[in-house]
């Protein structure tokens, strides 16, 4: 079964003689009759083995697998483009994914994905961070960890005065190519999020999680749409006006169900609940003169100050 899975696909078949030779190399003696019987047994067990008969040649191959080649390409693409997975772990994961295909299809996976100069996190422990966070969630326990930010010199500056954070983990979410843990902070009595690749020395404690009520009141899909770049701030119902050709970009960010109203032949307006932050203003600024915040007045005023502060840097 392993030989067929590793060496065959629709474009590459093996004969009974090749199977016998392979088994013999493993110290196993087999005859043609037993090979036919074994193939039949594998088919009964659910392995999709097809027979190809071209007259002077009879071959066998595995026609379908748990993952088809396009699905494996999708997985490899996701791993390769994920900024929070290091180069080392990326290579390790892709090698494992390749083993789910035949050796011939694995070459296609190897050639298919390459993102030049891709920025990757340097925190090799992220795999174990994720695993430990899931342990805390499954065991209904609080976790503790150190949280850092990088200095100009590339060193780690530990926040919280170098003391451990103690929170109740509830979920992991992916936003703007970064992985975040969503957790309840008992001291602040609120839901917070933390970059997983900036966490260190995570361990599960004996303390039971709290904040379940606060988390259950949170719609993660809505939370991700409202929070730009996972920056915290006050949630406000904001109205904006865009050029018509930006409707796709607006729906991609605010959700397909966002309420859009035509505003003349060339523009539309949208109203949405967002967490007002510098990242939100930066998103709007990215559209230049083709987007404008129209209300409420206090958010418009904050946007003016944001733009003025940027303009002042270039005077």
C-alpha positions, 0 to 999 in steps of 0.5 A: 500500500505504501509503495503504491501511495508513494510511487503511483498516480494517474500518470505513473503506474507500476507493474506486478513485476515492479511490486514484486521487486520492491518487496524483494528489496525489503526482504519479502518474498511474493509471487504474482498470485499473492500480489493480485490477492493483496491488491484486491484486499486493499481495494476492499479496505477502501484504497482506490487502486485502478488497473490499466491494461494496454494489451502488452502492459498491465499496471496499477495506480492509486486513483484518489487519495485523502487529499487531491493535488489541487488541495495539497497545492492550496495547503502548501500555498497557505504555509508558504505565504504565512508570515507567522510560520518561520522558514525552518518550520515552513520547509518542515511542514511542506515536506510533510505535505509532500508525503501525502502525494506521490513522489511525482506529484510532490515534485509539482508541489515543490516547484509550484510555490516560491515567494521571493524574499518572503518576510517570516517571523523569527520566533521558532517556538510558535508551533509550541505556543499554539499547542500550549494555547490549545491545551489551556483552552481544552483543559479550561485553564488560564495560561501565563506567558511573557510578552515582548516587542523588538527594539531598534537593535533587534533585542526583545523588550519584555512588556509588563515590566518583564512579569508574566501575563495571566489570562484565560485563552478562548480562541486563535484568529488570523488577521493581516497575516498575523496569528493572535490569541483572543483571551480574557484579562481578569484584571482589566475585565475585558477581552484582549488579543496578543500576537502569538509570535510575540509570546514566550514561555507559555505554560498552562496553570492550575487556575480555571478560566474566567470570562466565558460570558464575555467571550460568548457575547463576542462574535469572532467574525464580527470582531475581526471585521471591526478591529483593523490590524487588531488595534484596540480602541473605541467601537463607533458606528462610522459612515464613509463615502467611496468611489464606486470601483472600491465596492469590492475592497470595502466588502472584502474588509467590512464583510459581504453583508455590509449595507451599501447605499448608492450616492449619485452615479459615481459614489456609494456610502457605507455605515459600519461598526469599527474600532477607531484606531490609527490602523483604521485611519490608515486603511481609509487613507490608502484609498486617497481622495477616493474615500472619505469619512463623513461621520460622526463628527468626532471621528472626522475630527480625529481623521483630520488630526491624523492626516495633519500629523502625517502632513507635518512630517513632510513640511 
